[in-house]
Amino acid sequence: MTELSYDPDITGLLVVDPYNDFISEGGKIWPRLQAVAEANNCVPHMEQILKAARAAKLRVFFAMHHRLREGDYENWKYIAPIQKMAWKRRSFEYGTWGGEFRAEFVPVAGETVAQEHWCSSGFANTDLDNHLKRQGIHRVIVIGLIAHTCIEATVRFAAELGYDVTVVKDAVADYSDEMMRAALEINMPNYASAIVSTEEILKAISAARPAAVAAE
């Protein structure tokens, strides 16, 4: 594989759906993800990458799922199965602990939280593309949940829009090893220019740090 290189001027970190319901003990969806997420240390890796990106002065963007509010789907003629499931389980409910950012992933000043996506893609019907382009971002490093839904949909859409995409394979998780393999080995290689490990991305991000920052 070609040596990874990320110019901070054009590269952003995209963190997808770090809600308590997904990645915290007691979250509504965590029990379904726990085995895979703990096996690859997904959450600690996500935190490591976020810290490294901040240290390297990479711009950070958050693509968050719509938080359920009363009446959201009642007048919709068509509701996707994934939306029906979230509605039934009341996942990411607005005003609840499960619909809040996990503490380690709360955005800091200067970071961008895009409009919430209603289904899976962080780009569809949101302002994420506008935010990235306004800040001169051409390349995105993607981490978060879930590999075969929001991560894959966001990666596909990013490629369609002309972004160069890197996915960090052990900073995403899924409901099963089979789903992880389908997303990371079959589907996303068609859209992501690189699918790498946390160790590899941390090394590349560290090398990209501006000289003034690295000297601190």
N, C-alpha and C positions, 0 to 999 in steps of 0.2 A: 504493500500500500504506500502511496505517496506520503511523504512526511506532512503531517498536519500543520497548518499555519493559519493564524487568525489575526487579521489586522483590526485593532480596536476601533478604528475609524468607520469600518463598514460591517462589523460583526455585532450581533446582539444575542443575548441569552433569552430564550423563550421558555418560560415556566408554565406548564399547563395544569390547571386544576389542583393546586395544593390545599384542598379543603380538608378540614377535620374528618368529614364523613368518609373520605377516601383513605387518608394516611395516618390517622390517629387511633389509638386504642379507644374503643367505645364508639367509633364512627359507624354509621349504618352499613357502609360498603366494605369497611376494613376486613371483616372476617372472610370475605370472599377473595380478597387480595393478599391476605397476610402471609400465606405459605410462600407464594412466589416472591413477594416483596421482601420478606425476611431472608429468603435464600440468596437473593442477589444484593442484599443491603441497599435496596432502592432508596429509601428515605434518607439514610445517612449520606449516600452518594449525591442525592439531590442537594442536600445542604452543603456538602463540600464544594460542589460545582458552583452553587450560588455565591458562596463566600469567595471562591477564587475569581469569579467573574467580577465581583465588586472590587476586589483588590486590584484587578488588572484594568479597572475602569471600562469594562465592557458595559454597554447599556443593557438594562434588564427590562423585559416586558413580561406581563402576566396575561395569559389567556384563560379566563375563568368561565366555568359553566353557569348558565342562568340559574339563579337561586329561586326556588319555587315560592310563588305567592298565590294566595287564594284567588281563584277564578282564572288562572293563567290559560288553561286549555279548554275551558267549558264551552267556548263558542267556536273552537277550531273544528273544521270539517274533517281534516286529516291529521292524525297524530302518529308519528313514527313509533314503532315498537319500543325503541330505547327511551323515548319520551314518556310513553305510557308506563314503563317500568319505574322511571324516576318519579312520576306523578303518584303511582300506587305506593311506593316506599317513602315518599316525601323526602327524597334525597336533596341535600343542599338547600334545606328550607330557610328562607330569608328570616333573619332575626333569631336563629337558633345557633347553638355552638357548632353543629355539624356543617352549617353554611358559612362558617368563618374560616379565614386562612389559618392553617396550623402556625403556631407562634413563630417558628423558625423561618417562615416564609412570608411574613408580613412585609409588604413593600416599604422601602425607605424613600426619603425625599429624592426626587429626580427620576424615580423609576415609573414606568408606565403600566397602568392597568387598563387594558382594552375593554370595550363593551363586552358584556357577557354573551357567550354563544348559546343558542337555543338547542342545538342538537349535538354535533360532534366537532366540526371544524372551528378552530379559533378564528378563522377568517370570514366564514359565511355570515352575512348580515351583521358584521361588526366593523369597527374602525381600526382594526389591527394593522391592515395593510397600509392605511394612511399614516398611522403613527410610525411604522417602520420606515416608510419612504421619506417622510418629513425629516427624519433623523439620519437619513443617508445610509440606512442599513440594507445591505445586499445579501448578507449571509446570516443564517440563524442556527444556533445550537439548541436543540429541543430536548427537554426533560419533562417528566411528569406522568400523568395518568390519563387514560388507560391505553396500553399499547395498541390494541386492535380497534379501538374506537377513536377517542379524541386525538391521540398522538398520530395514528395513521391518517386520519382525515385531515388534520392540520398540516402534516408533512406533504400529503398529496396536493392540497390547495396551495401551499407555499411554492411547490415546484411549478404548478400551473401558472403562478404569478411571476415566475422568473427568479425566485430566490435560490441560492445555493444552501442546501440543508444538510446538517449533521445531526444524527440521532445518537444519544448516549444509551447504549443497550442495557446497562445495569443501573440506569437512573430512570427506568420506566418499569412498570409491572403490569400484571394481567391476572385473570382468574385461574389460569392453568398454564402449565409448561407448553401444552399444545398451542394455545392461543398466542403465547409469546413467540414460538417458533414460526407460526404462520405470519405474524406481523413483521418480525425482524428478519426472517430468512427468505420469505416468499414475496410478501407484498411491498414492504418499504424499500428494499434494494432497488426497486424500479424508480423511486422518486428521491431518495436521499443519496447525496454524493458520497457520504461516509457514514458508517455505522460503527461506532467505536466504544471502547470501555472508558470508565471513569478515570482510570490511571492514564490512559492516552490523552484524554481531553484536558485533564489537569496539567499535564506536562506541556501541552500545546498552549493553553491559556497562560501559563506562567511565562512561557517564552515570548508571549505577545505583550507582556506588561511594558508600558512606556518606561524608558530609562530612568526618568525622574522618580517614578513610583517604585521601581525595583530597587533604587538606591536608598529608599527611606528605611 
